[in-house]
Amino acid sequence: MSEVDRSNSDYWDEPCGTTRMEHLGVIAGDERSPAALKAFDEFFFAFYPYLERRIPFASFAGKDVLEVGLGMGSVSQRIAASGGHLTSLDIAQGPVDVVNTRMGWMGLPQAARRGNILEAPFPDESFDHVVSIGCLHHTGDLPRALSEIHRVLRRGGSAFVMLYYAYSPKRWILWPLATARHLRLSRTARAQGVVEAGASERAGYDRATDGSPPPETVFTSKRQLRAYAQAFQSVSITLENLDTDMLLYPVSRNARQAIRPLLLRIGNILGLATEDMYATLRK
C-alpha cells in the first residue's frame, strides 16, 4: 500500500458527510442510526437535485452495479433499492460499515467491501455499470482509476462519475493563480499531467470534523478527462453545481437551503453552475 493509500484509508475512515451530520444537529456517536442517516439522505438528495438526472437509478434493476467511494451510503442505498445487484468498494472501513448497516436494514446481504479502485479486486468485465461520485479525484492516480473502471466494466456498460471541475467560478475567485496555472499546463503537451492542489484548495472542498483537508485532491478539465478516458467508446460531460454556501455565507443555514434551488437554476442559466463534472463513460 502506497503512502497516499494509507493516508486515504486513515482520513476517509470518518465517512464523507460526517461534518454535514454535525451541521444537521446529529449528536456525535449517533451518525449511524436510522434517523440520522434518513435525515442525511433527505439533505443529500435535496442539496444535489441533479443526481437523479446524472445517475440513472431506474435502469439499474437486475444489473450488476459497482459503487466506488461510499461516504454515508446514500447512493448505495438508492442503487440497492432500485433493484441493482450492488457491490460497494471503499478504501476505508468506516464507509464500508455504514453501507453494510444500511443493507442490513433492507434485509439484503452485505454489499460493501474494503479495497482500492487503483487495484480493483474484481475480474475483468464484472459489472454492467460503475458509479463513483466525488471519489476518484482523491485516489492519487485518476488515470489509473479510470483504467480500472474500464477493465471491470462489461462491453456496452457505462460508468457515471463525478469529479471536481478545474475552472469553476469558486476556483477562479479563491485560487486564481493556481487555476490559471492549471489552465496553462492543460493547454500544453502536458495536458494529461496532474496539477497538485494545495492544502487550502483541498480544504475548500472537503474537511474532516477536525478541520483537516484530504491527503489528495485533483481538479480536472474536460480536455484532461477525455485524455484519461481514451479507452472508452464515448465520453459525455455535463457541468453542475454552484457553491451557494460561499455566495450566501452571511445568510442563515435554513435560509441558504431555501434559496439554493433558485440559485442553482439561475447559475445554470448563466453558466455558473460548474463546480463539478458529471461524466458518462461508455465502454
N, C-alpha and C positions, 0 to 999 in steps of 0.2 A: 504494500500500500504506500502510495506516494505521500509526501508531506501535505500536499493540498487535500488529498483524500482523507487523511487523518484529521486535518483541521476542519474539513466539511462535516465529517462524521460527528465530531465533538460539537461543533457550532449548531448544526441543524437537529441535534437531539432534542432541543427545545423547538417544537414544530413551528414552522412559519405560520403566523396568525396568533401566537400566544400574546404578543404585545397588544394586538387588537382586542383580545379577550379581556385584558385589563381595562381597556377603554370602554368595553361594553358592560363593565361592572361585575364581571365574573370574579369570584373570590379565588385567590391563589390556592391551588390544590383541588379545585372543583372543575378544572378545564375540560375534563373528560366525562363529565356527567351528561346524561341525555339532554337535560335542559340547557346546559351551557353550549353544547355542540349544535343544538337546534337553533339557539339564538345566533350563534356564529354563522350558520348556514343561511339564515334569513338575511343577515347583514351582507354576507359574501355575494349572494346572487343578486341582491339589490344594488350593491356597490359596483358590480360588474355585469350590468344587464345584458350586454352584448355577448356574454359567454354562451347564451342559448343559441346564438347565430354561429358562433365560431366552433362550437363543439356539437356535432350532430347526434345528440344523445339518442334520439328516436331511431336512428339507423343502427344502433349497436346490438339490438336484440338478437340473440343467438350467435353473435360474433365473439371471437377471441380478442380481447382488448387489454393492452398493457398501458398502465399509467406510470409515468416516471416523475418522481418528486411529489410528495403526498400532502405536505402541510397538515392541515386539520382534517383532511379526508373528505371534504365537501364534494369534490368532483368524483372521487372514488365511489362514494355512496350513490351519487346520481347515475354513474355508469352501471353499477350493480342493480339499481332499481329499474333501469331501462331494460334489463334482461341480458345485458352483456356478460360474457364469461370473463370476469375481471381477474387480472393479475396486477399487483401493485408493487413497485420497486422504489426503495429509498436507501440512501447511503447511511442513514441514521436510524437507530432503533425507536426513538420516540414517535415519529410519524407512523412507523410500521405498527406499533402498538395501538395507536389511535384508530387506524383503519381496521385492524382486526377486531377491536372492540365494537366498531360500527357493524362489521359483518356479523358478529355475534348477536347484536340486537335484531338484525334482519333474518336471523336463522340460516345464514349462509356460511360455508366453510371459510376459514381464514384465507384471505386473498393476498395479503401483503407479506413481503419478504425483504430482508436487508440485502442490498447488493449495489454494485456500481455500474451505471449505464456505460461507462467507458470500457468496461469488460462485461457486457451484459450476459448473465448466466442462463442463456436460453439458446437452443439450437437455431440454425438458420430458418427463416420463414415460419416462425412460430405463431404470428399474430396477424389478424386482419386489420387491426388499427392500433396506433400508438397515440397516446395523449400526454403532453407534457406542458404544463402551464407554469411559467416562471421558475424553471429549474435549470435548464441546460446552460444558461449563462453563468451559473455558479460552479460548473463542474471542473473548470481549469483547462478543458480541451473541447470546445464547442464543435470543431470539425469532426473529431473522433466520435463524439456523442451522436452526431447526425449520421455518421457512417455506421455505427452500431444499430441505430434505429432502422436504417435502410436494410441492414443484414437480417434483422429479426422480423421484418415485415414480409408478408406473402406478396407475390406478384399481383398487382392490382389493388393492393392495400394502400391505406392513407395514414399519414401522421398529422396530428393537429398540435401545433407548437406555438407557445408564446415566448418571445424574447424582448428584452429592453431595447428600444429604438435609440440609435446613436444621436439623432438630430431633432429631438423633441424640443418644444419651447422651454420646458424646465431646464434642459441641459444647456441651451443657449443662454438662458438668464443666469443660472447659478454657476456654470462652469464653462464660460465662453472660450477660454484658451484651450482647455482640454478638448472641447467639442470641435473647435477649428483645427486642432492638430489631427484629430481623428479624420475629419473631412479631407485634409490634405493628404494624409497617408493612404486613405481609401481610394484616392484618385490616381495613385501611382502603381507601379508594378508590385508594390507590397499590399495590394488591395485585400489579399486574404490574410494578412498579418493581424495579430491580435494587439489592440491598444489597451494596455493595462489601466485600470481605473484606480484613482487614489482613494484613500480612506473616507474622505468627505463625500465623494461621489457614491461610494458603496453604501455609506450610512444614510445618504439621501433617499435611498430606495428600500433598504431593509435594515432593521435594527432588532437586536435581541432585547429582552427585558432589562438587561444591564446597560443598554445603550450601544453596545459594540456592533460594528458592521460585519458583514460576511467576510470570510477569508478571501473570496474570489468573486468578482463580478465583471463581465464584459458587456459592452454596448455594441450593437451590431447594425450595420446599414443594410438596405435592401440588396445592394451590389454584393456585399460580403456574404450575406445569406445565400444568394443564388450561386456564388462561387463555392461555398462549402457544400451545397446540396446538389452538385452537378450530377451525381449518380441517380437522382430521382428523375422520373419521366416528366413531371411538371411541378412547378412551384408557384403557388398563388399567395400573394401577400396583401394583407389589409392592416392599416394603422388604426388603433383605437386608444381610448383613454386620455383623460386630461387631469392633471394634478390639481383638483379643486381644493384640496387642503391647503396648498400653497397660496392659491388665489384668495381663499376665504379664511386665512389664518386668524384674523381678529374676531371672526364670527363664531358663535357657539357651535358645539358639535351637532346638536339636534338641528340647528338651522342649516348647517352645511349639508346634512343628509337630505333635508327638504329641497335645498336649492340645487344640489348636484345634478339631478336628471335634466333640469333645464340647461345648466351649463354644458353638460355633455352634448345636448342637441345643438346648442349654439357653437360649441367647439367643433363638432363635425361639419357644420355648415361653413365655418370659417377656415377649416383645415388645421385647427389647432389641437385636435384630439389625436395626438400622435405619440403618446408615451410608450406604447407597446406595439410590437409587430406580432400579428397573428398570421401564421403561415399554414397552408395546407400543402403537404408534400405527398405526391402520388408516385408509387413505385411502379 
